[in-house]
């Protein structure tokens, strides 16, 4: 036998040996004919809910409906639900656990263990309590291999686990503001809440009384009825039911205060289950805690008439230093036992301060915004402007690795979370928060694999985990430079082609929509920016006699984005997916087409063709140019427009908040990208002016020590400039929007070939943020030597 043949033979032998060894330690147990047994000690309604959930979810995916029994059948596979305190089930001993920690005895904990005896195998689901039974059933569903007419579990199994954090919830507000929840039926809420529970969620928060005045056109049942139905669903799955309800009126108004208490009490009376009332101190609401705390105490008095164990929570959002101090003084003086704890949300005092100052008897619940991309608590860092202008605030936004890092940093200060969500577009984020709230060190990739296995099919576990990670990576760095976007699109397109049976699965549709939308946006960006570069060339070459012809030719070039659009097939697919998502899950991606409440509420279809070059701005500027009095003025303005981003050799330009056009900018605004939400997102302003910072810092290197430089800024309001720490006096200083300011750089500053440019923060605390000063464009212009 030749060497190659020997190597091949050895590989084959090794493979057989490994397979043989593997079979000693692992095998696949068919559950096709398994029966489900439930201990009579499991409390109702979980005694019915858990086996029903298990049987129904298996039947959906396999067509197999497992039988239930109330005895111990021999010679068949059994799935047995029991409590950790049970010694036997139908005369058969419940497996004991020698682990001294025994997670299945801790609140919500469970153990899954396979036991093979003389009369076949039993898969035990042993819960500490009702929720332990629920979450054990969820683990089983996430780990089963389910195909048509097949369901199996890899053996042996012996896992015991309990959650790290006791509060793991999500806000599901049946209100007009939501981009999808308002279109759901009771059955859809039931299914979604079940699926959240399968992935470790133990709480649901409803929103609130005060939005019933403007019912959504999508409501399937009136909001007051749905609030009660959601309470019933939580009771069915033994999940905590929270209600978020702000006090948006002056609590000093006795009549309104009394009416509000009566409104609450009527709701409390009608709810079969209610565990927590959360009243935000602000956002919305602006009452002083000296009014809020007595009001909360009165709420609690009404609440415990119907739900004796329920508690009240308060956030310190928007409280001043004096108000925060008052709150802690109140706690020290009265030690209210009706207060469960504090909710930490945007504009609250820091988590570290809250944990330090809050007495240990009170809990902290985080209120993370996992639903928004911009103008929010956790904006996408350095998000490319093309995405910000088109995908907007509530696009499908799987950010698993980012949110895992956020949770890891913040969770240790807390007792858990109930996230802020305005729709199903953040579904992946909910799963990540819930699963990492159970097990903080859990691999994100493994969670995504379980997501793919359960919601799609076992063979897609790894591909979906990879594909979701790729979608998150699509949003990192300059879009034009991110060739991974095309690779991600190809990957998802191949998955789509190979799995046509998933075409009506709304989670699948959401992920496909992102893959198509990201690619379409990138192709448009490259195409439309190239058209603008060609148009700018025309403007730079123009002379006084040809200004009108140059403007016409430049407009014809940039408007090819509309007259000769790129990638029409991708555009049509986006339209189709948006229609499919409206049908499948009520996702409203358009105001005119799908009656979304507003353009910020996930209406990416309304912005799918928003200009990614400055053709709207150029058209408006050319109108102004034509009105200028002299050809010299016209010519100067056209050359200024044409060289806006290309100021010439030795000069520099930075678009302050652009990840691709601001290479010298060292600062990152907390939420600069697309914060300028003008004309409902359809502003005709220059693109660079729609992103900005208030106090940017820039570093310039390789300057000519013998040359004079000018700093030019476009923005609004004040710009208090320093070069190398020294404040400079401007030579031109216009405060109106999109006007110019200029400074001469002293020669001493450039002698070492570099400068640092910074801006002081003007005192504008009295202004609304929309009136705050801002800087969008900066040039460092090298003056031509004088002859």
C-alpha positions in Angstrom: 0.0 0.0 0.0 1.4 3.4 -0.9 1.9 6.1 1.7 -1.2 8.0 0.6 -3.3 4.9 0.9 -1.9 4.1 4.4 -2.8 7.6 5.5 -6.3 7.3 4.1 -6.8 3.9 5.8 -5.6 5.3 9.1 -8.0 8.2 8.9 -10.8 5.8 8.3 -9.9 3.6 11.2 -9.6 6.7 13.5 -12.9 7.9 12.4 -14.6 4.6 13.2 -12.9 4.5 16.6 -14.0 8.0 17.4 -17.5 7.3 16.3 -17.5 4.1 18.4 -16.3 6.0 21.5 -18.9 8.7 20.9 -21.6 6.2 20.8 -20.6 5.1 24.3 -21.2 8.6 25.7 -24.0 10.1 23.5 -27.0 8.8 21.6 -30.1 10.3 20.2 -33.3 9.4 22.0 -36.4 9.4 19.9 -39.4 11.0 21.6 -41.8 10.3 18.7 -43.9 8.0 20.9 -43.1 9.6 24.3 -45.8 10.2 26.8 -46.0 13.3 29.1 -46.5 12.8 32.8 -47.0 15.6 35.4 -46.8 15.3 39.1 -50.1 16.2 40.9 -48.0 18.4 43.2 -47.2 20.9 40.4 -49.5 23.8 41.1 -52.2 25.0 38.7 -52.3 26.4 36.1 -48.7 25.3 35.4 -49.7 21.6 35.8 -51.6 22.2 32.5 -49.6 25.0 30.9 -46.2 23.4 30.8 -47.2 20.1 29.2 -49.6 22.0 26.8 -46.7 24.3 25.7 -44.4 21.4 25.2 -46.9 19.3 23.2 -48.1 22.2 21.1 -44.6 23.5 20.2 -43.5 20.0 19.2 -46.6 19.4 17.2 -46.1 22.7 15.2 -42.6 21.6 14.1 -43.1 17.9 13.7 -46.7 17.0 13.3 -46.4 14.8 16.3 -48.8 15.2 19.2 -47.4 13.6 22.4 -49.9 11.7 24.6 -50.4 12.6 28.3 -50.9 10.0 31.0 -51.7 10.1 34.7 -50.0 6.9 35.5 -46.5 5.3 34.9 -46.6 3.4 31.6 -44.0 0.7 31.0 -42.1 0.1 27.8 -42.2 3.6 26.4 -40.2 6.8 26.6 -41.5 9.2 29.3 -41.2 13.0 29.8 -41.9 13.5 33.5 -42.6 16.8 35.2 -42.0 16.8 39.0 -41.2 19.3 41.7 -37.8 19.1 43.5 -39.7 18.2 46.7 -41.4 15.2 45.2 -39.9 11.8 46.3 -41.8 9.7 43.8 -44.0 10.1 40.8 -46.7 7.4 40.3 -44.7 5.1 42.5 -41.3 5.7 40.8 -38.5 7.6 42.6 -37.7 11.1 41.4 -33.9 11.2 40.7 -31.9 12.7 43.6 -29.2 15.3 43.0 -26.0 15.0 45.0 -24.8 18.5 44.1 -24.8 20.4 47.4 -25.9 23.6 45.6 -28.9 21.8 44.0 -30.0 24.6 41.6 -33.3 22.9 41.1 -34.2 23.8 44.7 -33.6 27.6 44.2 -36.3 29.9 43.0 -37.2 29.2 39.3 -34.4 26.6 39.1 -34.8 23.3 37.3 -32.9 20.1 36.6 -33.2 18.0 33.3 -31.9 14.5 33.7 -32.3 11.4 31.6 -32.7 8.0 33.4 -32.7 4.7 31.5 -34.2 1.8 33.4 -35.6 -1.7 32.6 -38.7 -0.2 31.1 -37.2 2.4 28.8 -35.9 6.0 29.3 -37.4 8.8 31.3 -36.5 12.4 30.7 -37.1 14.2 34.0 -38.0 17.9 34.2 -37.6 18.7 37.9 -38.5 22.2 38.9 -38.0 24.1 42.1 -41.5 25.6 41.7 -44.1 26.4 39.1 -41.7 28.6 37.1 -38.9 26.0 37.4 -41.3 23.6 35.6 -42.0 26.3 32.9 -38.3 27.1 32.3 -37.3 23.4 32.3 -39.9 22.8 29.6 -38.3 25.8 27.8 -34.8 24.3 28.0 -36.2 21.1 26.5 -37.8 22.8 23.6 -34.7 24.8 22.8 -32.6 21.7 22.8 -34.8 19.2 21.0 -34.0 18.1 17.4 -37.3 18.6 15.7 -38.2 17.7 12.1 -41.2 16.5 10.3 -42.4 13.4 12.1 -39.2 13.3 14.1 -38.3 14.6 17.6 -35.2 13.6 19.4 -33.0 14.5 22.3 -29.3 13.9 22.6 -28.4 11.7 25.7 -27.2 11.6 28.3 -28.7 14.8 29.8 -28.0 16.0 33.3 -28.2 19.8 33.7 -29.3 21.8 36.8 -29.5 25.5 36.7 -31.1 28.5 38.4 -31.3 32.2 37.3 -28.7 34.7 38.3 -31.1 37.6 38.4 -34.7 37.4 39.6 -36.2 40.0 37.3 -36.0 39.3 33.6 -38.8 41.0 31.7 -39.8 43.0 28.6 -42.3 45.8 28.1 -45.0 44.9 25.5 -47.1 48.0 25.2 -50.5 47.6 23.4 -50.6 51.2 22.4 -50.6 53.4 19.2 -46.9 54.3 19.6 -45.8 50.7 19.1 -44.8 49.7 15.6 -46.4 46.3 15.8 -47.9 45.3 19.2 -51.0 47.4 18.5 -51.8 45.1 15.6 -51.7 41.9 17.6 -54.5 39.6 18.6 -54.8 38.1 22.1 -53.5 34.8 20.5 -50.4 36.6 19.2 -49.6 38.1 22.6 -50.1 34.6 24.1 -47.7 33.0 21.6 -45.1 35.8 22.0 -45.2 35.8 25.8 -44.9 32.0 25.7 -41.8 32.2 23.4 -40.2 34.8 25.7 -40.8 32.4 28.6 -39.2 29.6 26.6 -36.1 31.8 26.6 -36.1 32.6 30.3 -38.3 35.7 30.6 -40.3 35.9 33.8 -42.0 39.3 33.5 -44.1 41.3 31.1 -44.9 45.0 31.4 -48.0 46.7 30.0 -48.4 50.3 29.0 -50.5 52.4 30.4 -53.9 53.9 31.0 -53.4 57.3 29.4 -53.0 56.4 25.8 -56.5 55.1 25.3 -57.7 58.5 24.1 -56.2 57.9 20.7 -56.8 54.3 19.8 -54.7 52.7 17.1 -56.4 51.9 13.7 -54.8 48.4 14.1 -56.3 47.5 17.5 -58.0 44.1 17.4 -59.6 44.6 20.8 -59.9 47.8 22.8 -56.8 48.7 24.9 -58.6 48.3 28.3 -59.6 44.8 27.4 -56.2 43.8 26.1 -54.6 45.0 29.4 -56.7 42.5 31.3 -56.1 39.7 28.7 -52.4 40.2 29.1 -52.8 39.8 32.9 -54.6 36.5 32.2 -51.8 35.4 29.9 -49.2 36.2 32.6 -51.3 34.2 35.1 -51.4 31.3 32.7 -47.6 31.2 32.4 -46.9 32.3 36.0 -45.1 35.4 34.9 -45.0 38.7 36.8 -47.3 41.3 35.3 -46.0 44.9 35.6 -47.7 48.1 34.6 -45.9 51.3 33.6 -48.0 54.3 34.4 -46.7 57.8 34.7 -48.4 60.7 36.5 -48.5 63.3 33.8 -50.7 65.8 35.6 -49.9 68.0 38.7 -50.4 65.8 41.7 -51.3 69.0 43.6 -54.6 69.0 41.7 -56.8 67.1 44.2 -59.6 66.3 41.8 -57.3 64.8 39.2 -55.3 63.0 41.8 -58.5 61.4 43.2 -59.7 60.4 39.7 -56.3 58.8 39.0 -56.5 56.7 42.1 -60.0 55.6 41.2 -58.8 54.7 37.7 -56.0 52.6 39.1 -58.2 50.9 41.6 -60.7 49.9 38.9 -57.8 48.4 36.9 -56.4 46.6 39.9 -59.8 45.1 40.6 -60.2 43.8 37.1 -56.7 42.2 36.8 -56.5 38.5 37.7 -52.8 39.0 38.2 -50.8 42.1 39.0 -47.4 42.1 40.7 -45.8 45.5 40.2 -46.7 49.1 39.5 -43.9 51.2 38.0 -44.3 55.0 38.1 -41.6 57.0 36.3 -40.5 60.1 38.1 -39.9 61.7 34.7 -40.0 60.8 31.0 -42.9 61.6 31.2 -43.9 63.5 34.4 -42.4 66.4 36.3 -43.9 66.2 39.8 -41.7 66.7 42.8 -41.1 63.6 44.9 -42.7 65.3 47.9 -45.9 64.9 45.9 -45.0 61.6 44.2 -44.2 59.6 47.4 -47.6 60.1 49.1 -49.3 59.4 45.8 -47.4 56.1 45.5 -48.4 55.2 49.1 -52.0 55.8 48.3 -51.7 53.7 45.1 -50.3 50.8 47.2 -53.2 51.0 49.6 -55.6 50.5 46.7 -53.4 47.9 45.1 -53.1 45.5 48.0 -56.9 45.3 48.4 -56.8 43.0 45.3 -53.2 41.9 45.1 -51.8 41.7 48.6 -48.2 40.9 47.6 -47.9 43.5 44.8 -45.4 46.4 45.2 -44.7 49.9 43.9 -41.6 51.0 42.0 -40.3 54.5 41.2 -37.7 55.8 38.8 -35.7 58.9 39.5 -35.7 59.9 35.8 -35.4 63.6 35.3 -35.1 64.4 39.0 -32.8 67.3 40.0 -30.1 66.9 42.6 -32.4 68.4 45.2 -35.2 66.0 44.3 -32.9 63.0 44.4 -31.7 64.1 47.8 -35.3 64.5 49.0 -36.2 61.0 47.8 -33.3 59.4 49.8 -34.2 61.5 52.9 -37.8 60.2 52.6 -36.5 56.6 52.6 -34.3 57.2 55.6 -37.2 58.8 57.5 -40.1 56.6 56.6 -38.6 53.3 55.5 -41.6 52.5 53.3 -42.3 48.8 53.1 -44.7 49.4 50.2 -41.8 50.4 47.9 -40.1 47.5 46.3 -37.3 49.5 44.7 -36.0 51.9 42.2 -36.1 51.6 38.4 -32.9 52.8 36.6 -33.6 54.3 33.2 -32.4 57.0 30.8 -31.8 60.3 32.6 -31.6 58.6 36.0 -28.7 59.2 38.4 -25.9 56.7 37.7 -26.3 53.1 38.6 -23.3 53.2 40.9 -24.7 56.2 42.8 -28.1 54.6 43.0 -26.7 51.3 44.4 -24.5 53.2 46.9 -27.3 55.4 48.2 -30.2 53.0 48.1 -30.8 51.1 51.3 -30.2 47.4 50.8 -33.8 46.5 51.6 -34.8 48.0 48.2 -34.1 46.5 44.8 -32.9 48.1 41.6 -34.5 47.2 38.3 -32.9 48.3 35.1 -35.0 49.7 32.3 -32.7 49.3 29.3 -33.7 50.7 25.9 -33.1 47.7 23.6 -35.4 48.9 20.9 -33.9 52.2 19.5 -30.9 52.9 17.3 -30.5 56.7 17.6 -31.7 59.4 19.9 -31.8 56.8 22.7 -29.9 55.3 25.7 -27.7 53.0 23.6 -27.3 54.5 20.1 -25.3 52.6 17.6 -21.8 54.0 18.0 -20.4 55.7 14.9 -23.4 54.6 12.9 -23.0 55.4 9.2 -25.2 58.3 8.3 -26.7 56.4 5.4 -28.2 53.9 7.9 -29.3 56.7 10.3 -31.1 58.5 7.5 -32.9 55.4 6.1 -33.2 52.6 8.7 -33.8 55.2 11.4 -34.8 54.7 15.0 -36.7 51.4 15.1 -35.4 49.1 12.3 -34.8 45.4 12.8 -31.8 45.7 15.1 -30.2 42.5 16.3 -27.2 43.7 18.4 -26.5 40.6 20.4 -22.8 41.1 21.2 -23.2 44.8 22.0 -26.1 44.2 24.4 -24.4 41.3 26.0 -21.5 43.7 26.9 -23.9 46.4 28.1 -25.7 43.9 30.3 -22.4 42.5 31.7 -21.3 46.0 32.7 -24.6 47.1 34.3 -26.4 44.0 35.6 -24.2 43.5 38.7 -25.6 46.8 40.2 -29.2 45.5 39.7 -31.7 42.8 40.6 -32.5 42.4 36.9 -34.4 44.3 34.2 -37.6 44.9 32.3 -36.5 46.3 29.0 -38.1 49.1 27.0 -39.5 47.9 23.7 -41.7 49.4 21.1 -42.1 46.4 18.8 -41.0 43.0 17.7 -38.1 44.3 15.6 -35.8 43.9 18.7 -36.7 40.3 19.3 -33.1 39.0 19.2 -32.1 41.6 21.8 -34.9 40.4 24.1 -33.7 36.9 23.9 -30.1 37.9 24.6 -31.1 39.9 27.7 -33.3 37.2 29.1 -30.8 34.3 28.6 -27.9 36.4 29.9 -30.1 37.5 32.8 -30.4 33.8 33.6 -26.7 32.9 33.0 -24.5 36.0 32.7 -21.5 34.1 31.2 -23.6 32.2 28.7 -22.0 32.2 25.2 -23.8 34.7 23.0 -23.2 32.4 20.0 -24.8 29.5 21.8 -27.9 31.6 22.6 -28.1 32.5 18.9 -27.8 28.9 18.0 -30.7 28.0 20.2 -32.7 30.9 18.6 -32.0 29.5 15.2 -32.8 25.9 16.2 -36.1 26.7 17.9 -37.5 29.4 15.7 -36.3 28.0 12.3 -34.9 24.4 12.3 -32.1 22.4 13.9 -29.9 22.6 10.8 -30.0 26.4 10.8 -28.7 26.7 14.4 -25.1 27.6 13.4 -25.9 29.4 10.2 -28.4 31.7 11.9 -26.0 32.4 14.7 -23.4 33.4 12.1 -25.9 35.4 10.0 -27.2 37.4 13.0 -23.6 38.2 14.0 -22.9 39.3 10.4 -26.0 41.6 10.5 -24.6 43.3 13.6 -21.3 43.7 11.9 -23.0 45.4 9.0 -23.5 48.4 11.2 -19.8 48.8 12.2 -17.6 51.4 10.6 -18.0 53.3 7.3 -20.6 51.6 5.2 -18.9 52.3 1.9 -15.8 50.5 3.2 -17.7 47.6 4.7 -17.5 44.9 2.0 -18.9 42.4 4.5 -22.4 43.8 3.8 -22.4 42.2 0.4 -21.1 38.9 1.9 -23.8 39.0 4.5 -26.4 39.5 1.8 -25.1 36.6 -0.2 -25.2 34.4 2.9 -28.8 35.3 3.8 -29.9 35.0 0.2 -28.5 31.5 0.0 -30.3 30.6 3.2 -33.5 32.1 1.9 -33.3 30.1 -1.4 -32.5 26.8 0.5 -35.4 27.3 3.0 -38.5 28.4 1.2 -40.7 26.9 3.9 -39.6 29.8 6.2 -41.0 32.5 3.9 -43.9 33.2 6.2 -41.9 33.2 9.5 -41.8 36.7 10.7 -38.5 36.4 12.5 -37.0 35.1 9.2 -38.6 38.0 7.3 -37.1 40.5 9.8 -33.6 39.1 9.3 -33.9 38.9 5.5 -35.2 42.5 5.4 -32.1 43.8 7.1 -29.8 41.8 4.8 -31.6 43.2 1.7 -31.9 46.8 3.1 -28.3 47.0 4.2 -27.1 46.0 0.8 -29.5 48.2 -1.1 -28.4 51.2 1.0 -24.7 50.5 0.5 -25.1 50.2 -3.3 -27.1 53.4 -3.3 -24.5 55.2 -1.2 -21.7 54.2 -3.5 -23.7 55.1 -6.6 -25.2 58.3 -5.5 -21.9 59.6 -3.9 -20.1 59.0 -7.2 -22.8 61.0 -9.1 -22.2 63.9 -6.7 -18.5 63.8 -7.3 -19.0 64.0 -11.0 -21.4 66.9 -10.5 -18.9 68.7 -8.3 -16.3 68.4 -11.0 -18.7 70.3 -13.4 -19.1 73.1 -10.8 -15.3 73.4 -10.2 -14.6 73.8 -14.0 -17.3 76.4 -14.7 -16.6 79.9 -15.8 -18.8 83.0 -15.5 -20.5 82.5 -18.8 -21.5 78.9 -18.1 -23.0 79.0 -14.6 -26.5 78.1 -15.6 -25.5 75.2 -17.9 -23.2 73.9 -15.2 -25.9 73.9 -12.7 -28.3 72.1 -15.0 -25.7 69.5 -15.9 -24.8 69.0 -12.2 -28.4 68.5 -11.3 -29.0 66.0 -14.2 -26.0 64.0 -12.9 -27.1 63.8 -9.2 -30.7 63.2 -10.2 -29.7 60.0 -12.0 -30.2 58.5 -8.6 -33.9 58.9 -9.4 -34.0 58.7 -13.2 -31.6 55.7 -13.4 -31.9 54.0 -10.0 -29.5 51.3 -8.9 -30.6 47.8 -7.8 -34.3 47.9 -8.5 -34.7 44.2 -7.8 -33.4 44.7 -4.2 -35.8 47.7 -3.9 -38.7 45.6 -4.9 -37.7 42.8 -2.5 -37.7 45.3 0.4 -41.2 46.4 -0.6 -42.3 42.8 -0.6 -40.8 41.9 2.7 -42.4 45.0 4.3 -45.8 43.8 3.0 -45.1 40.3 4.3 -44.2 41.6 7.7 -47.3 43.7 8.0 -49.3 40.5 7.1 -47.4 38.2 9.4 -46.9 40.3 12.5 -48.4 43.7 11.9 -45.1 45.5 11.5 -45.8 49.1 10.3 -42.9 50.2 8.1 -44.7 53.1 6.5 -47.1 55.9 7.6 -49.1 56.2 4.4 -49.1 52.5 3.5 -49.3 50.7 6.8 -50.7 53.5 9.1 -47.7 53.7 11.5 -48.2 56.4 14.1 -45.2 58.4 13.0 -42.2 58.3 10.7 -39.8 57.6 13.6 -41.8 54.4 14.5 -39.8 52.0 12.3 -40.9 53.5 9.0 -37.9 52.4 7.0 -40.0 51.9 3.9 -40.7 55.6 3.8 -37.0 56.3 3.8 -35.7 53.5 1.6 -35.0 56.0 -1.2 -34.0 59.0 0.9 -31.1 60.8 -0.9 -27.7 59.6 0.0 -26.1 62.5 -2.0 -26.9 66.2 -1.7 -29.2 66.5 -4.7 -32.1 68.1 -2.8 -29.8 70.6 -1.1 -28.0 71.4 -4.4 -31.3 72.1 -6.1 -32.2 74.5 -3.4 -28.8 76.1 -3.5 -28.9 76.6 -7.2 -32.2 78.4 -6.9 -30.4 80.8 -4.5 -27.4 81.1 -6.9 -29.6 82.1 -9.8 -31.0 84.9 -7.6 -27.5 86.4 -7.0 -26.9 89.8 -8.4 -23.6 89.3 -10.2 -21.9 86.5 -12.2 -18.9 86.8 -9.8 -21.1 86.0 -6.8 -22.6 83.1 -8.7 -19.3 81.7 -9.7 -17.8 82.0 -6.3 -20.7 80.2 -4.7 -20.7 77.3 -7.3 -17.0 76.8 -6.7 -17.6 76.8 -3.0 -20.2 74.1 -3.4 -18.1 72.1 -5.8 -15.1 72.0 -3.5 -17.0 71.6 -0.2 -15.5 68.2 0.6 -12.3 68.7 -1.5 -10.7 71.9 -0.4 -7.4 71.3 -2.3 -3.9 70.1 -1.7 -2.6 70.8 1.8 -6.1 71.6 3.1 -8.4 69.3 5.1 -12.1 68.7 5.4 -14.0 66.8 8.1 -17.7 66.0 8.3 -17.9 66.0 12.1 -20.1 63.0 12.7 -19.4 60.9 9.7 -17.4 57.8 10.3 -16.2 57.9 6.7 -15.6 61.7 6.2 -14.3 62.8 9.6 -10.9 61.0 9.9 -9.4 63.7 12.2 -12.3 63.9 14.6 -11.4 62.3 18.0 -14.6 62.8 19.9 -17.7 60.6 19.8 -21.0 62.2 20.6 -23.3 60.2 22.8 -25.9 60.4 20.2 -24.8 62.7 17.3 -25.9 60.6 14.4 -29.1 61.8 12.8 -30.1 63.7 16.0 -31.3 66.5 13.7 -34.8 65.0 13.1 -36.3 67.7 10.9 -39.4 67.6 8.7 -40.2 64.2 9.9 -37.0 62.8 8.6 -37.4 64.3 5.1 -35.1 67.4 5.5 -33.6 68.9 2.3 -30.6 70.2 4.3 -27.1 69.2 3.3 -26.4 65.7 4.7 -23.5 66.8 6.8 -25.6 69.3 8.6 -28.0 66.6 9.7 -25.3 65.1 11.9 -23.2 67.1 14.3 -21.4 67.4 17.5 -21.5 70.3 20.0 -17.8 70.3 21.1 -15.7 68.2 18.7 -12.0 67.7 19.0 -9.7 67.2 16.0 -6.0 66.5 15.6 -4.1 67.7 12.5 -0.7 66.4 11.5 1.9 66.9 8.8 1.2 70.7 8.4 3.5 73.0 6.6 5.3 75.1 9.3 5.8 78.0 7.0 2.2 78.3 5.7 -0.8 80.3 7.0 -3.9 78.3 7.8 -7.6 79.3 8.2 -10.1 77.3 10.2 -13.6 77.4 8.8 -16.7 76.0 10.5 -20.3 75.5 9.4 -22.9 75.0 12.0 -25.4 76.9 14.2 -25.1 79.2 17.2 -21.8 79.5 19.1 -18.4 77.9 18.3 -15.9 78.7 21.0 -12.7 77.5 19.3 -9.3 76.8 20.8 -6.1 75.8 19.0 -3.6 74.0 21.2 -5.6 75.2 24.2 -5.6 78.9 23.3 -8.9 80.6 22.5 -8.9 82.4 19.1 -10.9 85.4 18.1 -12.9 84.8 14.9 -12.6 86.9 11.7 -16.0 85.8 10.5 -18.8 84.7 12.9 -22.3 84.0 11.7 -24.6 82.3 14.1 -27.5 81.4 11.7 -27.9 77.7 10.7 -25.5 76.5 8.0 -23.5 79.7 7.9 -19.7 80.2 8.2 -17.3 81.1 11.0 -13.6 81.6 10.4 -10.4 82.0 12.4 -6.8 82.6 11.5 -4.4 80.0 13.0 -1.3 81.7 14.6 2.0 80.8 13.0 3.4 79.7 16.3 0.8 76.9 16.5 1.9 75.2 13.3 5.6 75.3 13.9 5.7 71.7 15.0 3.6 70.6 12.0 0.5 69.7 14.1 -2.4 71.4 15.9 -5.2 70.3 18.2 -8.6 72.0 17.7 -11.2 71.9 20.5 -14.4 73.9 21.3 -15.6 75.1 24.7 -19.2 74.2 25.7 -21.3 77.4 25.7 -23.8 77.9 28.6 -27.1 76.8 27.0 -28.8 74.9 29.8 -31.8 77.2 29.5 -32.4 76.1 25.8 -34.2 73.2 24.4 -31.7 70.8 22.8 -33.0 71.7 19.4 -31.7 75.3 19.9 -28.3 74.2 21.3 -25.2 75.2 19.3 -23.8 72.6 16.9 -20.9 72.1 14.5 -21.3 70.0 11.4 -18.3 70.8 9.1 -14.8 71.9 9.7 -12.1 72.9 7.2 -8.4 73.6 7.8 -7.5 75.6 4.7 -4.0 76.2 3.6 -3.6 79.7 2.1 -1.9 80.0 -1.3 1.4 81.8 -1.1 1.2 85.4 -2.2 3.2 86.2 -5.3 
